[in-house]
């Protein structure tokens, strides 16, 4: 059955199917088709997170395979399929790779947005560019956010009609899997690699859904879908609201599983130690450590600037310390210094030196931290994983409620980017490991001051995180890997 015509037994109107076909034809006309191209998959150790997470990179090229090149481990190998669209999908992929590595498997990293000669990457990059532009515009224009970005992220992506077009476009992405053994399980942390893998006849595909707001955007029929919350499970099971008020045929029972949060082994295994250290620092009056992380779209800079300005007196008095990870957006750091000249006096820059960053993160677990520490890495792996390294020694993570909403660290949520993100904050507040979403700068500052001046918020969140671990709430990455390997 054509996956754009019928979605889990729900037939699409003819006009929706025609629109999906036209979407594929438009991309094919612009970027061509790789259907007749023979690609080779070449394996190499990831230079940046290979040591920590055991990650092996898979490059896809039309060039002949290098003589003596490594082969896939068909017994222990697992494909982690992803795209770079912001930082979130990369971070979830790292969590899956970390769990797989800890469980004795070999994680193979396939970023479908990195194979520049392929139609697959050209199609993804075109859509990624639009999404990044929308994220930036939404943070700058209230009108654009209200009338375009919020409705698109909240209701537009929710519709089965959107999935119909995505499924048809994904047919253009399938050729990148041509040289990958079909029996190796695939865990996709974005729906497009899952759809592409299914179209490429990969036998065992798990689609790890990232958000807490059920959207048809994330459906890849033929794969096993996993979700991080019970709320998401119920919404996806009945395809709630994905075709207006219609009651739809539900997803089959064996196509959807609740797993819990997708979290790195290194973070899950150290929850008790890290939470105890946070409570001890608070009790002993050590500087409270805030970690500000700016996402891949580089949005919300003005909120971070306001937070830094508010924290400067406490930093001067050694009541607070600050980590600022600008990812691979060095210009954001330079703009912050230009807007807040006094920032420079307290700042230590850890720029593009991965060894130094790892040493700092390790030393901070048991040592003292004062002042402001800025982090920038040009490499995407280092830019993303830097936050994961700093997370263990921070006291409060300040972030929008995206993929980081599910991480086992006390969190202060700033305003979302896209309506779907609000449900990450709701879930986190309900299980006790994060605040509600602070919709504007004054409420963000208010919440930050509560963290600084009181013990209650921090201690309660630390206790909740430890309790959540005992319930298995943070075991999602392990369970996703288990599902993928059991399918085989």
Secondary structure, 3 states (H helix, E strand, C coil): CCCCCEECCEECCHHHHHHHHHHHHHHHHHHCCCCCCCCEEEEEECCCCHHHHCCEEEEEECCCCCCCCCCCCCCCEEEEEECCCCCHHHHHHHHHHHHHHHCCCEEEEEECCCCCCCHHHHHHHHHHHHHHHHHHHHHHCHHHHHHHHHHHHHHHCCCHHHHHHHHHHHCCCHHHHCCCCCCCEEEECCHHHHHHHHHCCCCCEEEECCCCCCCHHHCCCCCEEEECCHHHHHHHHCCCCCCCCCCCCCCCHHHEEECCCCCCHHHHCCHHHHHHHHHHHHHCCCCEEEEEECCCCCCCHHHHHHHHHHHHHHHHCCCEEEEEECCCCHHHHHHHHHHCCCHHHHEEEEECCHHHHHHHHHHHCCCCCCCEEEEECCCHHHHHHHHHHHHCCCCEEEEECCHHHHCCCCEEEECCCCHHHHHHHHHHHHHCCEEEECCCHHHHHHHHHHHHHCCHHHHHHHHHHHHHHHCCCCCHHHHHHHHHHHHC
